[in-house]
């Protein structure tokens, strides 16, 4: 069955298309893709995983055409980052 596996770090994006046997899990797909060797900072026990942008578990079965995604941890909390809006126009 044909699927894709995607991951991006700060410097490089990787999207691999590969064949996996029927009945493969998300974990099987990630391991078969070789991303754990290519990106040693990936920690499947703490990082979120998804298929087409929806969170999933490592033991979920993949289907034909799925894109498995490994998400990086958030490095800046959007609720605490100051807004970068333009300065208000000076009053006349």
Secondary structure, 3 states (H helix, E strand, C coil): CEEEEEEECCCCEEEEEEECCCCCEHHHHHHHHCHHHHCCCCCCCCCCEEECCEEECCCCECCCCCEEEECCCCCCCCCCCCCCCCCCCCCC
